[in-house]
Amino acid sequence: MARVYNFSAGPSILPESVLNKAAEEMLDYEGSGQSVMEMSHRSKTYDKIIKDAEALLREIMGIPSNYKVLFLQGGASTQFSAIPLNFMNGSGKADYVITGQWAKKAAKEAQKYGDVKIIASSEDKTFSYIPKLDKSTFRPDADYFYICMNNTIYGTVYKELPDTGDVPLIADISSCVLSEPLDVSKFGMLYFGAQKNVAPAGLTVCIIREDLLGKARDITPTMLDYKIHADAESLYNTPPCYTIYICKLVLEWIKSIGGIDAIAERNRNKAKILYDFLDSSKMFKGTVVAEDRSLMNVPFVTGNDELDAKFVKAATEAGFVNLKGHRSVGGMRASIYNAMPTEGVVALVDFMKKFEEENS
Ligand SMILES: *Cc1c(COP(=O)(O)O)cnc(C)c1O
């Protein structure tokens, strides 16, 4: 069996040991005589899976007890509407920072429901940096303040959080969740689509401070009302059962290799190998300002579209797949999520060095 090095931005690489475990348990989960796919979500066996997944996530992320953890469907994109519907119900105002396509879409959706202020944007330079924020422009009466923490397409990440005072900070952490320690208590809500760093597609996890729940607008569809899901412990309707099970296996894997500090150390080391090469290369260069570089998504270009295409083709043939950049940036993007082993990045850099020698 030949496995490739998969640099996809999402759905993306999963730890091989997790896939093996899922394969082993496929037909008979822990003596139940059933696959997890076939089980009732109200069964005792499944109840343990979802409870264990939540407990592991709480432990690894250090989620305080006054936060609810919800396992939902609909993708991160559904939260773009659920967030204003649930929280934009005081002054009807919300502040957004635009650092890429996902933040932009979130702000656009919120505009349907209330008064959105764009505090800053980095669109002027193709979102290649995180804008410096001036606190005096934040609205103290906003219902919340919204950021997209790691910008999957553009490869930027916030290294410092905006100080929003008493205004709840909400962050989309779809592509950086579990990559580094994060102080959950600084946020009113965190959420992520699981298909970037945690599981296959189909699961969205929302982590919400309890006091923010129960204020949804009357028109909020039941399925978008976070309080409904919180009260039902994510079993209001059928949750994405199998994806939650894989999420549990991934969390067990993170714990087995030493938890969040160990994974962060690995990620920093991995990213450094690639960025150091990009900084030394005459052919390839990173597209993001050095201080805002993401640990997870690394866009780079040669500056020549034909050469970029030649590189992507050669890399694919050599077993380094999904390196084509997003159409809005062009060039290449290597997503090096938790499950990408260090040797995958080392092998990619070796391949890039060889390509550079042969093509310059
Ligand atoms: C992928 C991604 C999304 C969109 O996720 P869906 O689950 O496809 O809706 C939103 N935000 C970020 C940061 C992402 O990386």
Residues whose N, C-alpha, C, O or C-beta is under 5 A from the ligand:
A	BS01	LIG	G74 G75 A76 S77 T78 W102 N150 T152 D172 S174 S175 G193
